[in-house]
Amino acid sequence: KYVNLKKWFLFSCFTGIPFEESTEIKWEHLKDYKEYSMIEYKRVKTEKFYRLKINNKARQIIGDRKGDVDRIFPYLSKNNNLYDGLRKIVEDAGIKKHITPHCARNTFAGLYYSKTKDPLKLMKVMGHKDFKTTMVYIKKFQEETDDIMPEFEDLSIEMML
């Protein structure tokens, strides 16, 4: 029953494209090339257009092309069915965590940062204007720095002068 919702959620985990933008993406916005695919979309918050190279897993998830004016995720709408569907999927999977559509975007940020360790690229890919916003997504993935400085404790000021 929730196969299409699962597809969208996984697509968002692999691309970081927010829910609201996903509801409007049409097949004409997707360009398939020999080695990769590119999706063009408009961020609702900023009204800026973005071109995002998507990985093969994300492309496989959305399946075969339809008509150019058809939406890629025609079944998505912001209503109770979305949240009820996500809740049911989570329950069926035995997950004991509150999952929202935004969790997919958080997952993407964590995966991207864990692989690249590049917060500036993540900021660009996610379409953030402010670096502080990006840092909220990756804070838990950054290494602790508590153990980096202890070697300086043995140095005296006199040694440095």
Secondary structure as UniProt FT lines:
FT   HELIX           3..15
FT   HELIX           19..22
FT   TURN            23..24
FT   HELIX           27..29
FT   STRAND          30..32
FT   STRAND          37..42
FT   TURN            44..46
FT   STRAND          49..54
FT   HELIX           56..62
FT   TURN            68..69
FT   TURN            74..75
FT   HELIX           80..92
FT   TURN            93..94
FT   HELIX           102..116
FT   HELIX           119..126
FT   HELIX           131..138
FT   HELIX           139..141
FT   TURN            146..148
FT   HELIX           150..154
FT   HELIX           157..160
//
